[in-house]
């Protein structure tokens, strides 16, 4: 999954881009060498798959930002509460100062204080204390007013930012949901066409998917970017005559399938227990098989590169649900499979 570095201007821009992607008609998406309808659906699913991944990434980024903002808002609220307590303390100090001035003669005229004073020095000390008290009183009032104004402005700014973030996250969630609904509908159409091909026993022809930009440096990769492992090599089950001959990857219909390594396509078929399948020959005498596909993006005899999209996952043939069946063989034919998990691990591709 591509990483995303948050920036205050990126999310709104991406939101606009995603809205355009949602509104884009199917005809605007690239079609390949197969029949027009099938190619259009395959390309639409591939594009929507990318759009959904991007929308999910942006939504998650927005959600995480919301969590950060929420923590900041709670911290700001705590500071506000602390300031309010300090202001309340200042008000109490003001009351105490006023009462102290009254008790020490602060409310008497200077002439009366002169008559009642024990000495001129005592009078001067009294006047000094009174002046200091007045300065402290004025300073407390000023600080109180500044603190109230400062935090009132901060509170309003925080409230506005929080409301804007909430609105943006709602919009992102709506875009994400719309893309996912469109993707689900397109996946259904893609699988329906795949099942029709399998029933007819003939492939529709390859579709030319727009290949993603990659910076792969390793010679081997996992066949799908995100997945959950399901049935493993050698496991038992009532759907297999003996033991399971490969490793299954639980992925949604239409998930782009990658060639695990460079090689040549030795067969593309669309019938039997494996449904739509591709077999690739790799240097070193090994073959890899990709089965239960919904569409293929390569032709027999074609050379493929590591990580190249060669098809889309589905649930054709002897399949109980959307998944990708993967085998590593020493011959092109069934019956020569080896456990693909350690085989890939030995080539630097550990499967989680």
C-alpha positions in Angstrom: 0.0 0.0 0.0 1.4 3.4 -0.9 2.3 5.6 2.1 0.7 9.0 2.5 2.2 12.0 4.3 -0.4 14.3 5.7 -0.4 17.9 4.6 -3.2 20.5 5.2 -3.8 20.9 1.5 -3.5 17.3 0.3 -6.7 15.8 1.6 -9.1 18.4 0.1 -7.3 18.0 -3.3 -7.5 14.3 -3.1 -11.1 14.5 -2.1 -11.8 16.4 -5.3 -9.9 13.9 -7.3 -11.8 11.0 -5.8 -15.1 12.7 -6.6 -14.0 12.9 -10.3 -13.1 9.2 -10.2 -16.5 8.3 -8.9 -18.3 10.3 -11.5 -16.1 9.1 -14.4 -18.1 6.9 -16.9 -17.0 3.4 -17.8 -16.3 4.5 -21.4 -13.5 6.7 -20.2 -11.5 3.8 -18.9 -9.1 1.9 -21.1 -10.2 -1.2 -22.9 -7.9 -3.9 -24.3 -7.7 -6.6 -26.9 -10.6 -8.6 -25.7 -14.3 -7.9 -26.4 -15.3 -4.3 -25.7 -17.8 -5.1 -22.9 -15.5 -7.5 -21.0 -12.5 -5.3 -21.4 -14.4 -2.3 -20.1 -15.7 -4.2 -17.0 -12.2 -5.5 -16.3 -10.6 -2.1 -16.6 -13.4 -0.5 -14.5 -12.9 -3.1 -11.7 -9.1 -2.5 -11.8 -9.5 1.3 -11.7 -12.2 1.1 -9.0 -10.0 -1.3 -7.0 -7.2 1.4 -7.0 -9.7 4.2 -6.3 -11.1 2.2 -3.4 -7.7 1.6 -2.0 -6.8 5.3 -2.3 -10.2 6.4 -0.8 -9.7 4.0 2.1 -6.2 5.4 2.7 -7.4 9.0 2.7 -10.3 8.1 5.0 -7.9 6.4 7.4 -5.6 9.4 7.3 -8.5 11.6 8.0 -9.7 9.4 10.8 -6.2 9.4 12.4 -6.0 13.2 12.0 -9.4 13.4 13.8 -8.0 11.4 16.6 -5.0 13.7 16.9 -7.3 16.8 16.7 -9.5 15.2 19.4 -6.6 14.8 21.7 -5.5 18.3 21.0 -9.0 19.6 21.7 -9.1 17.7 25.0 -5.7 19.1 25.9 -6.9 22.6 25.0 -10.0 22.1 27.1 -7.9 21.1 30.0 -5.8 24.3 29.6 -9.0 26.3 29.4 -10.3 24.7 32.6 -6.9 25.5 34.3 -7.1 29.1 33.2 -10.6 29.4 34.4 -9.6 28.1 37.8 -6.7 30.6 37.8 -9.1 33.4 36.9 -11.4 32.4 39.6 -8.5 32.5 42.0 -7.6 36.0 40.8 -11.1 37.1 41.4 -10.9 35.7 44.9 -7.6 37.6 45.4 -9.3 40.8 44.2 -12.0 40.3 46.9 -9.4 39.6 49.6 -7.4 42.8 48.6 -10.5 44.9 48.7 -11.4 43.6 52.1 -7.9 44.1 53.3 -7.8 47.7 52.2 -11.0 48.4 53.9 -9.8 46.8 57.2 -6.5 48.7 57.0 -8.1 52.1 56.3 -7.9 52.0 52.6 -11.4 53.5 52.4 -10.5 56.6 54.7 -9.4 59.9 53.4 -5.7 60.7 53.7 -6.4 63.5 56.2 -8.2 61.0 58.5 -5.4 58.5 58.1 -2.9 61.2 59.1 -4.8 62.0 62.3 -5.2 58.3 63.2 -1.6 57.3 62.3 0.8 56.7 65.2 3.6 58.3 63.3 4.5 59.7 59.9 6.5 56.6 59.2 3.5 54.4 59.9 1.4 56.6 57.6 4.0 56.2 54.8 4.2 52.5 55.2 0.4 52.3 55.1 0.3 54.4 51.9 3.0 52.2 50.3 1.1 49.1 51.1 -2.0 50.6 49.7 -0.2 51.6 46.5 1.2 48.2 46.1 -2.2 46.6 46.7 -3.7 48.9 44.1 -1.0 48.0 41.5 -1.6 44.3 42.3 -5.3 44.7 41.9 -5.0 46.5 38.6 -2.5 43.8 37.3 -4.8 41.0 38.3 -7.8 42.6 36.6 -5.6 43.1 33.4 -4.3 39.5 33.5 -7.8 38.2 34.0 -9.2 40.1 31.0 -6.3 39.1 28.7 -6.6 35.4 29.7 -10.4 35.4 29.1 -10.0 37.0 25.7 -7.1 34.8 24.7 -8.8 31.5 25.5 -12.2 32.6 24.2 -10.5 33.2 20.8 -8.6 29.9 21.1 -11.8 28.0 22.0 -13.6 29.5 19.0 -10.7 28.6 16.6 -10.5 25.0 18.0 -14.3 24.6 17.6 -14.2 25.8 13.9 -11.3 23.5 13.1 -13.0 20.6 14.7 -16.2 21.2 12.7 -14.3 21.6 9.5 -12.5 18.3 10.1 -15.7 16.5 10.9 -17.3 17.7 7.7 -14.3 16.7 5.6 -14.3 13.2 7.2 -18.0 12.8 6.4 -17.3 13.7 2.8 -14.4 11.3 2.6 -16.5 8.5 4.1 -19.3 9.2 1.5 -16.8 9.1 -1.4 -15.3 5.9 -0.1 -18.8 4.3 0.3 -19.8 5.3 -3.2 -16.6 3.9 -4.8 -17.0 0.6 -2.9 -20.7 0.3 -4.0 -19.6 0.8 -7.6 -16.8 -1.7 -7.2 -19.1 -4.3 -5.8 -21.5 -3.9 -8.7 -18.6 -4.1 -11.3 -17.2 -7.2 -9.5 -20.6 -8.9 -9.9 -20.6 -8.1 -13.7 -17.0 -9.3 -14.1 -17.7 -12.6 -12.3 -20.8 -13.1 -14.3 -18.9 -12.8 -17.6 -16.2 -15.1 -16.3 -18.7 -17.8 -15.4 -20.2 -17.5 -18.9 -16.8 -18.0 -20.4 -16.1 -21.1 -18.2 -19.5 -22.5 -19.1 -18.8 -22.0 -22.8 -15.3 -23.5 -22.3 -13.6 -20.7 -24.2 -11.8 -17.6 -23.0 -13.0 -14.1 -24.0 -9.5 -13.0 -24.7 -7.1 -11.0 -22.7 -7.8 -7.6 -21.4 -5.1 -5.0 -21.4 -5.1 -3.5 -17.9 -3.2 -0.3 -17.3 -0.2 -1.4 -15.4 0.6 0.4 -12.1 3.9 2.3 -11.7 6.2 0.2 -9.6 9.8 0.5 -8.4 10.4 -3.2 -7.9 14.0 -4.2 -7.4 13.6 -7.7 -6.2 13.2 -10.6 -8.7 10.2 -12.2 -6.9 7.1 -10.7 -5.3 3.9 -11.9 -3.7 1.1 -12.5 -6.2 -1.3 -10.1 -4.5 -0.5 -7.0 -2.4 -3.0 -7.6 0.4 -4.5 -10.9 1.3 -5.4 -13.5 3.9 -4.1 -17.0 3.6 -6.8 -19.7 3.6 -6.4 -23.4 2.5 -2.7 -24.4 2.5 -0.6 -26.9 0.6 -1.4 -30.5 1.5 -4.5 -29.7 3.6 -7.5 -32.0 3.3 -11.0 -31.2 2.2 -14.1 -32.7 0.5 -13.6 -30.5 -2.6 -10.2 -32.1 -3.5 -9.7 -35.7 -4.7 -6.6 -36.1 -2.5 -4.8 -33.2 -0.9 -4.8 -29.5 -1.7 -2.1 -28.9 -4.3 -1.5 -25.2 -3.7 -1.9 -22.2 -1.4 -5.2 -20.2 -1.4 -5.3 -16.4 -1.0 -8.6 -15.0 0.2 -9.1 -11.8 -1.8 -12.2 -10.0 -3.3 -13.2 -10.6 -6.9 -11.3 -8.3 -9.3 -8.2 -8.1 -7.2 -5.2 -7.5 -9.5 -3.0 -10.7 -9.7 0.7 -10.2 -10.2 3.3 -12.5 -11.8 5.5 -13.6 -8.9 8.5 -13.5 -11.2 9.6 -12.9 -14.8 8.8 -15.7 -17.3 6.7 -16.8 -20.2 3.0 -17.6 -20.2 2.7 -21.3 -21.3 -1.1 -21.7 -21.0 -4.3 -19.8 -20.5 -7.4 -21.9 -20.1 -11.0 -21.2 -19.1 -12.6 -24.5 -18.0 -12.5 -27.4 -15.6 -12.0 -27.4 -11.8 -9.6 -24.5 -11.9 -11.9 -22.2 -13.9 -10.0 -19.5 -15.6 -6.2 -20.1 -15.0 -2.8 -19.0 -16.1 0.5 -21.0 -16.0 3.8 -19.2 -16.3 7.2 -20.8 -16.8 10.1 -19.2 -14.9 13.9 -19.6 -15.4 15.2 -22.5 -13.4 12.6 -25.0 -14.4 9.7 -24.0 -12.2 6.1 -23.1 -13.2 3.5 -21.1 -11.3 -0.2 -21.4 -11.7 -2.9 -18.8 -10.9 -6.4 -20.2 -10.8 -10.1 -19.4 -10.3 -9.6 -16.0 -12.0 -12.3 -13.7 -13.3 -10.2 -12.3 -16.1 -6.8 -12.7 -17.7 -4.6 -9.8 -19.0 -2.0 -11.9 -20.9 -1.9 -14.3 -23.8 -0.2 -17.6 -24.2 3.4 -17.2 -25.3 3.7 -13.7 -23.8 6.7 -12.6 -21.8 5.9 -11.1 -18.4 7.9 -9.2 -15.8 8.0 -9.5 -12.1 5.0 -7.8 -10.5 3.1 -7.4 -13.8 -0.6 -7.6 -13.6 -1.6 -10.8 -15.4 -5.3 -11.1 -14.4 -7.9 -10.5 -11.8 -9.1 -12.9 -9.1 -12.5 -14.4 -9.1 -14.3 -17.6 -8.0 -14.6 -19.6 -11.2 -14.4 -23.4 -11.4 -14.5 -25.6 -8.3 -14.6 -22.6 -5.8 -16.7 -22.0 -2.7 -16.0 -18.2 -2.7 -13.7 -15.5 -4.0 -10.0 -16.5 -3.7 -6.9 -17.1 -5.7 -5.4 -20.6 -6.0 -1.6 -20.5 -6.4 0.7 -23.4 -7.3 4.4 -23.9 -7.9 5.1 -26.9 -10.2 8.1 -28.6 -11.7 6.2 -29.3 -14.9 3.3 -27.3 -16.5 0.8 -30.1 -15.6 -1.1 -30.7 -12.5 0.4 -33.3 -10.2 3.9 -31.9 -9.9 3.2 -29.2 -7.3 5.6 -28.3 -4.4 4.7 -26.3 -1.3 4.6 -22.6 -2.6 5.1 -21.0 0.9 8.6 -22.2 1.5 9.4 -21.9 -2.2 8.5 -18.1 -2.1 10.2 -17.7 1.3 13.4 -19.1 -0.2 13.2 -16.4 -2.8 12.8 -13.5 -0.3 9.0 -13.5 -0.3 7.7 -14.6 3.1 3.9 -14.9 3.3 2.1 -13.7 6.4 
